Amino acid sequence: MVSTIDMQDMRYLNLFGKITRVSTRYCFKYNQALVFCVPKKLISKALGKNAENARQMSKILNKRIKIIAIPRDIKDAKVFISSIVSPVTFKALEIAPEEIILTAGNQSKAALIGRNKRRFLEMQKIVKDFFKKEFRIV
């Protein structure tokens, strides 16, 4: 799914594996936070008791940490994208043959795009890596 892993991502993945005892290959950055994708049944193990593992990683790396479920197929795209962008919400997500179209209100749209389209470009890369589709916000 995710195309390439650089050295820094490899370090993050190794630290994640040591702290949580859950192995994963999916790590990316969104909105200055590190997002780790693990199988759905291992999310509670990765978080730890009272989210202690996520808190410990956040303290060590001095970054926000999110742990979400790996999408199994394109049907999981809405849950996957909404968990990445939370707490920002959107109205609808449409999956076309060539692209994924996200419909949002004015406030949400501004938050999803971000300053200098930073969040939008990050999300485009994530959608391209996981679902092999283009991404648009309407």
ChimeraX commands (.cxc) that place a marker at each C-alpha (Angstrom):
marker #1 position 0.00,0.00,0.00 radius 0.5
marker #1 position 2.35,2.72,1.18 radius 0.5
marker #1 position 5.06,3.17,-1.43 radius 0.5
marker #1 position 8.38,3.98,0.27 radius 0.5
marker #1 position 9.68,4.16,3.80 radius 0.5
marker #1 position 12.56,6.52,4.55 radius 0.5
marker #1 position 15.03,6.12,7.43 radius 0.5
marker #1 position 13.09,8.40,9.78 radius 0.5
marker #1 position 9.87,6.43,9.21 radius 0.5
marker #1 position 11.80,3.22,9.85 radius 0.5
marker #1 position 12.96,4.60,13.21 radius 0.5
marker #1 position 9.36,5.55,14.09 radius 0.5
marker #1 position 8.15,2.05,13.14 radius 0.5
marker #1 position 10.88,0.37,15.21 radius 0.5
marker #1 position 10.08,2.51,18.26 radius 0.5
marker #1 position 6.36,1.80,17.77 radius 0.5
marker #1 position 7.08,-1.95,17.67 radius 0.5
marker #1 position 9.24,-1.84,20.81 radius 0.5
marker #1 position 6.76,0.15,22.88 radius 0.5
marker #1 position 3.49,-1.42,21.73 radius 0.5
marker #1 position 4.64,-4.96,20.84 radius 0.5
marker #1 position 2.59,-4.58,17.64 radius 0.5
marker #1 position 4.37,-4.79,14.28 radius 0.5
marker #1 position 3.21,-2.58,11.42 radius 0.5
marker #1 position 4.55,-1.21,8.13 radius 0.5
marker #1 position 2.25,1.78,7.81 radius 0.5
marker #1 position 3.37,5.11,9.20 radius 0.5
marker #1 position 2.77,8.57,7.74 radius 0.5
marker #1 position 2.55,12.19,8.79 radius 0.5
marker #1 position -0.65,14.24,8.70 radius 0.5
marker #1 position -1.13,17.68,10.29 radius 0.5
marker #1 position 2.13,17.48,12.25 radius 0.5
marker #1 position 1.05,14.19,13.82 radius 0.5
marker #1 position 2.36,10.67,13.29 radius 0.5
marker #1 position -0.31,8.21,12.20 radius 0.5
marker #1 position 0.28,4.48,12.60 radius 0.5
marker #1 position -2.02,1.96,10.91 radius 0.5
marker #1 position -2.47,-1.41,12.58 radius 0.5
marker #1 position -4.98,-4.25,12.03 radius 0.5
marker #1 position -8.34,-3.44,13.59 radius 0.5
marker #1 position -8.16,-6.24,16.14 radius 0.5
marker #1 position -4.78,-4.97,17.46 radius 0.5
marker #1 position -5.72,-1.31,18.03 radius 0.5
marker #1 position -6.45,-1.76,21.74 radius 0.5
marker #1 position -3.15,-3.62,22.23 radius 0.5
marker #1 position -1.27,-0.87,20.36 radius 0.5
marker #1 position -2.89,1.87,22.44 radius 0.5
marker #1 position -2.17,0.08,25.70 radius 0.5
marker #1 position -4.00,0.39,29.00 radius 0.5
marker #1 position -5.45,3.92,29.31 radius 0.5
marker #1 position -3.62,4.82,26.04 radius 0.5
marker #1 position -0.32,4.57,27.90 radius 0.5
marker #1 position 1.66,3.37,24.85 radius 0.5
marker #1 position 0.48,6.27,22.67 radius 0.5
marker #1 position 1.20,8.72,25.49 radius 0.5
marker #1 position 4.70,7.31,25.99 radius 0.5
marker #1 position 5.51,7.54,22.27 radius 0.5
marker #1 position 4.15,11.06,22.12 radius 0.5
marker #1 position 6.38,12.05,25.03 radius 0.5
marker #1 position 9.51,10.44,23.54 radius 0.5
marker #1 position 9.02,11.85,20.02 radius 0.5
marker #1 position 7.47,15.15,21.12 radius 0.5
marker #1 position 4.75,14.69,18.47 radius 0.5
marker #1 position 1.07,13.83,18.50 radius 0.5
marker #1 position 0.39,10.14,17.83 radius 0.5
marker #1 position -2.69,8.57,16.24 radius 0.5
marker #1 position -3.29,4.84,15.93 radius 0.5
marker #1 position -5.95,3.83,13.40 radius 0.5
marker #1 position -7.16,0.69,11.61 radius 0.5
marker #1 position -5.67,-0.36,8.27 radius 0.5
marker #1 position -8.31,-0.14,5.51 radius 0.5
marker #1 position -9.02,-3.57,4.07 radius 0.5
marker #1 position -10.44,-2.25,0.79 radius 0.5
marker #1 position -11.99,0.84,-0.79 radius 0.5
marker #1 position -15.20,0.36,1.26 radius 0.5
marker #1 position -13.25,1.33,4.39 radius 0.5
marker #1 position -12.14,4.65,2.84 radius 0.5
marker #1 position -14.72,6.79,4.68 radius 0.5
marker #1 position -13.84,5.41,8.12 radius 0.5
marker #1 position -10.12,5.57,7.33 radius 0.5
marker #1 position -10.17,9.20,6.13 radius 0.5
marker #1 position -12.49,10.38,8.93 radius 0.5
marker #1 position -10.19,8.84,11.56 radius 0.5
marker #1 position -7.17,10.59,10.02 radius 0.5
marker #1 position -8.77,14.05,9.89 radius 0.5
marker #1 position -10.66,13.86,13.20 radius 0.5
marker #1 position -11.78,16.04,15.01 radius 0.5
marker #1 position -12.58,17.82,11.70 radius 0.5
marker #1 position -15.78,16.44,10.16 radius 0.5
marker #1 position -17.08,16.35,6.61 radius 0.5
marker #1 position -20.51,15.92,5.03 radius 0.5
marker #1 position -19.98,13.08,2.58 radius 0.5
marker #1 position -17.38,10.95,0.83 radius 0.5
marker #1 position -18.02,9.77,-2.71 radius 0.5
marker #1 position -15.92,7.05,-4.31 radius 0.5
marker #1 position -15.76,7.46,-8.09 radius 0.5
marker #1 position -13.88,5.03,-10.37 radius 0.5
marker #1 position -10.85,7.34,-10.69 radius 0.5
marker #1 position -11.05,9.53,-7.58 radius 0.5
marker #1 position -12.34,10.03,-4.05 radius 0.5
marker #1 position -14.41,13.20,-3.61 radius 0.5
marker #1 position -14.87,14.64,-0.12 radius 0.5
marker #1 position -17.74,17.11,0.44 radius 0.5
marker #1 position -17.35,19.54,3.34 radius 0.5
marker #1 position -18.79,22.80,4.66 radius 0.5
marker #1 position -16.84,26.08,4.56 radius 0.5
marker #1 position -15.20,25.78,8.01 radius 0.5
marker #1 position -14.38,22.10,7.56 radius 0.5
marker #1 position -13.13,22.69,4.04 radius 0.5
marker #1 position -10.69,25.33,5.26 radius 0.5
marker #1 position -9.45,23.01,8.02 radius 0.5
marker #1 position -9.08,20.09,5.59 radius 0.5
marker #1 position -7.12,22.13,3.06 radius 0.5
marker #1 position -4.86,23.88,5.57 radius 0.5
marker #1 position -2.47,26.77,5.10 radius 0.5
marker #1 position -0.73,26.66,1.70 radius 0.5
marker #1 position -2.74,23.47,0.93 radius 0.5
marker #1 position -0.41,21.50,3.23 radius 0.5
marker #1 position -3.04,19.13,4.69 radius 0.5
marker #1 position -4.69,18.69,1.30 radius 0.5
marker #1 position -1.38,17.64,-0.30 radius 0.5
marker #1 position -0.64,15.26,2.60 radius 0.5
marker #1 position -4.09,13.66,2.23 radius 0.5
marker #1 position -3.65,13.38,-1.55 radius 0.5
marker #1 position -0.45,11.40,-1.01 radius 0.5
marker #1 position -2.08,9.16,1.62 radius 0.5
marker #1 position -5.10,8.39,-0.61 radius 0.5
marker #1 position -2.83,7.74,-3.59 radius 0.5
marker #1 position -0.67,5.32,-1.55 radius 0.5
marker #1 position -3.52,3.38,0.06 radius 0.5
marker #1 position -6.27,3.41,-2.59 radius 0.5
marker #1 position -4.46,4.30,-5.86 radius 0.5
marker #1 position -6.98,7.08,-6.55 radius 0.5
marker #1 position -6.92,10.85,-6.87 radius 0.5
marker #1 position -8.35,12.97,-4.02 radius 0.5
marker #1 position -10.52,16.11,-4.24 radius 0.5
marker #1 position -12.32,18.33,-1.75 radius 0.5
marker #1 position -15.56,20.01,-2.84 radius 0.5
marker link #1:1,2 radius 0.2
marker link #1:2,3 radius 0.2
marker link #1:3,4 radius 0.2
marker link #1:4,5 radius 0.2
marker link #1:5,6 radius 0.2
marker link #1:6,7 radius 0.2
marker link #1:7,8 radius 0.2
marker link #1:8,9 radius 0.2
marker link #1:9,10 radius 0.2
marker link #1:10,11 radius 0.2
marker link #1:11,12 radius 0.2
marker link #1:12,13 radius 0.2
marker link #1:13,14 radius 0.2
marker link #1:14,15 radius 0.2
marker link #1:15,16 radius 0.2
marker link #1:16,17 radius 0.2
marker link #1:17,18 radius 0.2
marker link #1:18,19 radius 0.2
marker link #1:19,20 radius 0.2
marker link #1:20,21 radius 0.2
marker link #1:21,22 radius 0.2
marker link #1:22,23 radius 0.2
marker link #1:23,24 radius 0.2
marker link #1:24,25 radius 0.2
marker link #1:25,26 radius 0.2
marker link #1:26,27 radius 0.2
marker link #1:27,28 radius 0.2
marker link #1:28,29 radius 0.2
marker link #1:29,30 radius 0.2
marker link #1:30,31 radius 0.2
marker link #1:31,32 radius 0.2
marker link #1:32,33 radius 0.2
marker link #1:33,34 radius 0.2
marker link #1:34,35 radius 0.2
marker link #1:35,36 radius 0.2
marker link #1:36,37 radius 0.2
marker link #1:37,38 radius 0.2
marker link #1:38,39 radius 0.2
marker link #1:39,40 radius 0.2
marker link #1:40,41 radius 0.2
marker link #1:41,42 radius 0.2
marker link #1:42,43 radius 0.2
marker link #1:43,44 radius 0.2
marker link #1:44,45 radius 0.2
marker link #1:45,46 radius 0.2
marker link #1:46,47 radius 0.2
marker link #1:47,48 radius 0.2
marker link #1:48,49 radius 0.2
marker link #1:49,50 radius 0.2
marker link #1:50,51 radius 0.2
marker link #1:51,52 radius 0.2
marker link #1:52,53 radius 0.2
marker link #1:53,54 radius 0.2
marker link #1:54,55 radius 0.2
marker link #1:55,56 radius 0.2
marker link #1:56,57 radius 0.2
marker link #1:57,58 radius 0.2
marker link #1:58,59 radius 0.2
marker link #1:59,60 radius 0.2
marker link #1:60,61 radius 0.2
marker link #1:61,62 radius 0.2
marker link #1:62,63 radius 0.2
marker link #1:63,64 radius 0.2
marker link #1:64,65 radius 0.2
marker link #1:65,66 radius 0.2
marker link #1:66,67 radius 0.2
marker link #1:67,68 radius 0.2
marker link #1:68,69 radius 0.2
marker link #1:69,70 radius 0.2
marker link #1:70,71 radius 0.2
marker link #1:71,72 radius 0.2
marker link #1:72,73 radius 0.2
marker link #1:73,74 radius 0.2
marker link #1:74,75 radius 0.2
marker link #1:75,76 radius 0.2
marker link #1:76,77 radius 0.2
marker link #1:77,78 radius 0.2
marker link #1:78,79 radius 0.2
marker link #1:79,80 radius 0.2
marker link #1:80,81 radius 0.2
marker link #1:81,82 radius 0.2
marker link #1:82,83 radius 0.2
marker link #1:83,84 radius 0.2
marker link #1:84,85 radius 0.2
marker link #1:85,86 radius 0.2
marker link #1:86,87 radius 0.2
marker link #1:87,88 radius 0.2
marker link #1:88,89 radius 0.2
marker link #1:89,90 radius 0.2
marker link #1:90,91 radius 0.2
marker link #1:91,92 radius 0.2
marker link #1:92,93 radius 0.2
marker link #1:93,94 radius 0.2
marker link #1:94,95 radius 0.2
marker link #1:95,96 radius 0.2
marker link #1:96,97 radius 0.2
marker link #1:97,98 radius 0.2
marker link #1:98,99 radius 0.2
marker link #1:99,100 radius 0.2
marker link #1:100,101 radius 0.2
marker link #1:101,102 radius 0.2
marker link #1:102,103 radius 0.2
marker link #1:103,104 radius 0.2
marker link #1:104,105 radius 0.2
marker link #1:105,106 radius 0.2
marker link #1:106,107 radius 0.2
marker link #1:107,108 radius 0.2
marker link #1:108,109 radius 0.2
marker link #1:109,110 radius 0.2
marker link #1:110,111 radius 0.2
marker link #1:111,112 radius 0.2
marker link #1:112,113 radius 0.2
marker link #1:113,114 radius 0.2
marker link #1:114,115 radius 0.2
marker link #1:115,116 radius 0.2
marker link #1:116,117 radius 0.2
marker link #1:117,118 radius 0.2
marker link #1:118,119 radius 0.2
marker link #1:119,120 radius 0.2
marker link #1:120,121 radius 0.2
marker link #1:121,122 radius 0.2
marker link #1:122,123 radius 0.2
marker link #1:123,124 radius 0.2
marker link #1:124,125 radius 0.2
marker link #1:125,126 radius 0.2
marker link #1:126,127 radius 0.2
marker link #1:127,128 radius 0.2
marker link #1:128,129 radius 0.2
marker link #1:129,130 radius 0.2
marker link #1:130,131 radius 0.2
marker link #1:131,132 radius 0.2
marker link #1:132,133 radius 0.2
marker link #1:133,134 radius 0.2
marker link #1:134,135 radius 0.2
marker link #1:135,136 radius 0.2
marker link #1:136,137 radius 0.2
marker link #1:137,138 radius 0.2
view
